[in-house]
Amino acid sequence: MRNFEFLSPTKIIFGKETHKQVGSVIRSYGYKKVLIHYGMQHIKKTGLYDQVVESLNEAGIQSVELGGVQPNPVLSTVRKGIDLCRQENVDFILAVGGGSVIDSAKAIGMGVPYTGDVWDFFEGKAPEKTVPLGVILTIAAAGSETSKNTVITNEETLTKRGAAFDCNRPVFAIMNPELTYTLPAYQTACGVVDIMAHVMERYFSTERNVELTDRLCEGVLKTVISNAHTVLDEPNNYEARAEIMFSGSLAHNGYLGLGRTEEWVAHRMGHEISAFYGATHGETLAIMFPAWMKYVYKHDTAMFAKFFNRVFDVEYDFFRPENTVLRGIERLEDFYKSLGLKTRLRELNVDPSLFPEMAKKANSRGKLGNILKLEDEDLVKIYELAY
Amino acid sequence: MRNFEFLSPTKIIFGKETHKQVGSVIRSYGYKKVLIHYGMQHIKKTGLYDQVVESLNEAGIQSVELGGVQPNPVLSTVRKGIDLCRQENVDFILAVGGGSVIDSAKAIGMGVPYTGDVWDFFEGKAPEKTVPLGVILTIAAAGSETSKNTVITNEETLTKRGAAFDCNRPVFAIMNPELTYTLPAYQTACGVVDIMAHVMERYFSTERNVELTDRLCEGVLKTVISNAHTVLDEPNNYEARAEIMFSGSLAHNGYLGLGRTEEWVAHRMGHEISAFYGATHGETLAIMFPAWMKYVYKHDTAMFAKFFNRVFDVEYDFFRPENTVLRGIERLEDFYKSLGLKTRLRELNVDPSLFPEMAKKANSRGKLGNILKLEDEDLVKIYELAY
């Protein structure tokens, strides 16, 4: 086990009706003026927006709003938010939405007190201070509600970049599984894939002595898999929605990676597909993860066999362990398909002639891969396996 | 799943050599004068005490010290600590030790700014403010390093009581598994039992829809069980010590109980044995848990069968599920014995005529038990099963 430090100060407020507490929660921290940040019109249609404003009003909290955050949130919206917060002297950002809205809110929070360009933080600079944020979560997927991560797309350069700083962890995360009932099946499925991917990126590690976190990862994955079809078949099943939402937070708050190396190859490769084609993050992961596994598993067959045996109940083949892995990858792809998702790049009409450029961009901040260091040519081969 | 709130702000600093950072860590929070609180002379013999003082001196932090905390920490030492902190204007308490030292430090932290008697906090009063504390952990067991709990014995009344407040969570917890190498086998074994008990008290719940935390509990227990004999056979095995230490913290920081009811019957019944006989906490749990299980399992055979099947690999008996439980309880007792621990009250020379008094005291703050509400007579029967 490697040495590590961990801090997760986000207060979790989980359960039915909890979003109605938001005003009094913000008041308890002493904040006065809030930017309500959200996505498309969905939260206005469902009445959530009105409930939030009512709760803020009751608590005597002033607010301004900025909607319009898209999936794969973009830098131009972040810049708008920064300007608005400065003009209005906002001292707290309330993200009402899923990962895209929360990530956008984190970027705004970094940008407001900074005199330079906010994109600097996505090129490696660390923020000195930020405007703090809180979350009302409406999509179980990104785990951004308790994580230190934000991912933003710069539309001018078609570059999708992540930044991770402890100061970006939300002050609180209100998680009411009922708010995810109205989520379309496709987004629900993409969320399931995203949550699983956050765990798998940490599970596949070069560190051997990490039994506790191995077993925690396996537990989260089994929970998500066992509840995935329930939330698709019965969108209003509170208990299944709660298991998925709770899992989504633990999957990405950092705990499952403690003491380990992490991979993040499938994520980075998927980001390039999103940057070029605007593809949904979860769908790119359903495509890239099996392809990545096919390419690298031979470099640690035992670990992949353990994964598929414990998580997907593939019977272990003691004499030909490799078969455990091959049968497992099939099972993983079948699982993604059963959620209604595409599992090949050709289904997204991706142009294979772009693979070398995508590979180069994915590798541009240091070569990907710990299990196997991946050259640009390796990434091209993985894209080809995914095609 | 029940609604819940959760906050775990303790910064975890985990790994080799990490205790040498303590001075700079405390300085980073701005504290000036520290009470070093510890147990018997062990940390002076091993050189840990000198390393701590050196690190504080280098960081320019002043310190005073109070040692002498016993296992089952007592109120008189807490009172001494309160007086000393007031006299010396201490603004931070550094607990160097295991659960007893940390619990004593938490009690001192509550008592210093309070004008009444510190025992009030063990009778239900909530503290308004506290002197904050940090931890250098030397025993993996109590989980007090990241928990909100403290348990203190009032020697005058032979009463052992717990108090749980979020403001008692340490600011930081430095966890270096190397510091546990010198722990005697008996204390190591008691720690293993204590960690398992913290998980089991949460696992046996009346709440059915708690799949994620069920699986997390199972993962922690399997990790502890699989590393228990390694740490006894090879006290200097870093990786096994690290798994146990990391598990001990997760077992009791509260996360595994989120959304659930919890039991705590074996703990409370064990506390009475400690209060009357000074018995080691872990050993009382090895005795009380199997007895409690024998008495209550019929009220939820499915849950106990799931536990023994998943955690102890007892093959599930589909036609007679009860047999899974009975075989499991035997396996649990065998496991405790294999750690070198006693599993019967008679081995501790407990006088059975005290059972009614112990039962009455254990039930004095509300009747124990959620799976089954336990009258005093029930508790006496459980003590008899444990005899």
Interface residues (C-beta under 8 A of the other chain):
Chain A: M1 R2 N3 F4 E5 F6 L7 S8 P9 K11 I12 I13 F14 G15 K16 T18 N209 E211 L212 R215 L216 E218 G219 V220 K222 T223 S226 N227 Y238 E239 A242 E243 F246 S247 L250 L258 G259
Chain B: M1 R2 N3 F4 E5 F6 L7 S8 P9 K11 I12 I13 F14 G15 K16 T18 N209 E211 L212 R215 L216 E218 G219 V220 K222 T223 S226 N227 E239 A242 E243 F246 S247 L250 L258 G259
